[in-house]
Amino acid sequence: MDAFLAPLSLIFSHSATALLLQIMNRLVQKSIHSGFTFVIKQPLNHKSMGKTGILIVAAAMTVASLPGNAREKCKVRVSLADTTTNEIVITRSGEDPAKSPYRMKAGAAPMECEIETDEIEEFQIYDWGEIQEKGSTTRVGNFFVEDGAVIDARVSGSAIDLTSTGKEFNKWTDVEKIAREKFGDRAQEIENLPDSLRQQAWNDMIKEYRKWQLEYYATHPMLGFLIELNNRLKSFLIIDSSVKEMLEIYHDKGYDRIYPSHSVHASIAKGEKAGYQMMGGKYNAYDALTLDGDTVSSTDYVKTGRLTLVICWATWCRPCRKEAMDIIPLYNRYHEKGLDALGLAREFKTADDAKNVVETDKHPWPTLIDLDDRFGIFPKHGVASTGLFLVGDDGKILVSSYSIDDIKNELEKRL
């Protein structure tokens, strides 16, 4: 890929190997309107993200150290196989690199630093010089600050190759190594398939990969799982269908007893209570506004005993508006058979545009609004504007997708 796709902590939190980048790129291609999570480098097409990059914007930093009574301390050593690199930055995962105290200039002797933290934490290392020059970089890697660990980072080509003597980091990267052995050849074969067959083959492999990954986590306890689950909750996306299953593993396989004093547990608990609309889980209730400005509950519209299609959209999103119109024939076909629908619009300043569009496009279903993100509904759905949620007659989410075809396929099975 020709741009920095995203810190892998947002989805997988593994180092940037070719296989996982391929899998993640396929996932991100489906997360077209998840812009609230990423800083998008350029406007995205509704149906295909392609190789659009993620832009990390940062400013100059000053050198600093963080001494104290830390319980975890590691050394990071950097070597450059690529002489175009002029500066390396290290930061906590998810934090703005502009605020990091850790940077190393090319040519400095030695290129190394020590990092101290109160507990094991995930950090990221970037080619800062390339970010400054081009606005993006593929040279990024993740590691753990573990007591006594030595991390070697080699900047070469389009990547940063990382090794660590840390126990938890190596448990985590073992998942990556085994996945590469298990799926690598198949991924390459899929890339060589005709266009008409490639997407379905990728979908099938992604499902198999997710299943394998969860089974591995269930039988190989590690701190990396906790960090990954926490990252997924913090950056919840509609396409991330594994979060609910990961939470089940967390509770059922004793993960709540691993590093019990680590702050990640409190963060996971907070994320679990956030009311995210997770695939396979209960469709959580929320308040919203009617077109007339009255506050109502979603439970008045998403009821047990019938299937309900929740259509997230926005008047300022032209593809979303078209998608809502494309759903009308589907709704008309299945409504008498037991399908209800609810439009959920993300609007700003006024509801007038939504009123006009609903009337002009003749939406046959009721519409609720989150005006100026007053209720925070869309992040809880893992979308910025568009998204489709098919809720079963038992109140659980059967399908969460950007694709009308996914909804059609499920309706054909059930109605």
Protein Blocks (a to p, Z undefined) as FASTA:
>chain_A
ZZdfbafklmnopacdfklmmmmmmmmmmmmmlmmmpccfbdcdfklgkjadcddddddd
dddddedjdfbdcddddddfbfkbgbdcdddehiafklpcbdcdehiacdddddddfbdc
ddddddfklmmmnopafbdcdddddehiacddddehjbccdddfbfklmmmmmmmmmmmm
mmmmmmmmmmmpcfklmmmmmmmmmmmmmmmmmmmmmmmgcfklmmmmmmmmmmgcfklm
mlmmmmmmmmmnopmmgoklbmklmmmmmmmmnopacehiacdddddddfkopacdfklm
mcghiacddddddfklmklmmmmmmmmmmmmmmmmnopacddddddehiaklmmmmmmmn
opabdcdddehhlnommmmnopakbccddddfkopafbgcfbfklmmmmmmmmZZ
